[in-house]
Amino acid sequence: PIQKMDYIWFNGELVEWDKATVHVLSHAIHYGTSFFEGIRCYETPQGPAIFRLTPHMQRLIDSAKIYRTTIPYTLDQLVAAVKETVRANRLRSGYIRPVVFRGYGEIGVNPLNNPVEVAIATIEWGKYLGAEAMEQGVDVCISSWNRFAPNTMPALAKAGGNYMNSQLIKMEAIANGYAEGIALDADGHISEGSGENLFLVRNGVVYTPPLTSSILSGITRDTVMTLLREMGVEVREQVLPREMLYLADELFFTGTAAEITPIRSVDRIPVGTGRRGPITAAVQEVFFGIVQGERPDRYGWLEYA
Ligand code: PMP
C-alpha cells in the first residue's frame, strides 16, 4: 500500500491526503480518460532535486493536447505546483505523480463536456525493479501482447487508458516468473517494456527503437542518449528485429521508475556474458552521479524544489 503523505495538490490547492477524492461517475474511471507523469525527486547536498521537472510537465501538456484537452494551468504554474507539493510534504527523495483527468459531468464517450481536473501527489519510493537488479540485472520475456498499432492508441500520449496494455504485459511476465516483459510493436519489431524504454548494445554501438515503434518518448531515454553520446558512444535510433534481443552484448531498460536497469536474460537466453556489461555500468555511473548531485549538472536537469 502507498505510504500516506500530508497533502495532495488538487485543482489549485493543497488538500489533506484523504480528502483528494473523486466521484465514481468521473469520466476517467469509465473510459481511462487521464494523462499522467511519473517524476523522481533525488536527495542531493543542495536539497531535493526534481529530475527534469519542466520536460515532464511539458509532456503532460502534450499528452492532453493529443486528446483535444487544454490543462487549465500554464507550464510555469504546473512546475510551481509540483515544487509546492514537494515542499509541503517535506519530500526528500521519492516519486511525484501528477495526473490530469476528465471528471464528473456526462456519461457518454465524448469527454469534452467533463471538467479537466488536476492532481499532484508525492510518494516515498525506492528502486522499481529492486536494488539488486541495478547490478545483477533482471530476467525478462518477450510478451505475447503487442504494443498498440499506430492509428489505434497514440503511444506518445502518456494516457491512463494506454496502461491497460502495459498491465497485460506486466501481469503475463510476472505470472511466468519474469520481472518484466518486452512488447513488440504491431509489425513485430522491438518496442519497449510495460513502463520502460529499451536499449541494446552490439559491437560497441548502442541501439534503441525510434518513436515510430509505438514507444513513449521517455525522458530517461533522452537523458541516456545524451550521456552516451557525450561519452563518445555511437547511439542509433532505428527499427530493430526481435532476434537482436537474443544477440545483444548488453541490454538495459530506462525509465523514471526503473532508472537504468540491466537485463540479464530474455526468454531464458543469457544476454552477452549474463552479467551487467561495461557500457551499461558506465552510463549508470554517470547518471547516478548527476542525480545525486555528485557530478556537474551541465544541462540543468536538476530542478530544486
Ligand atoms: N515507456 C512507458 C510505457 C512508460 O510508462 C515509461 C515511464 N514513464 C517509459 C517508457 C519511460 O519514460 P520516462 O523515462 O520518461 O519515465
Boltz pocket constraint, residues with backbone or C-beta under 6 A from the ligand:
constraints:
  - pocket:
      binder: B
      contacts: [[A, 38], [A, 166], [A, 192], [A, 193], [A, 194], [A, 195], [A, 196], [A, 197], [A, 215], [A, 216], [A, 217], [A, 218], [A, 219], [A, 220], [A, 221], [A, 254], [A, 255], [A, 256], [A, 257]]
      max_distance: 6.0
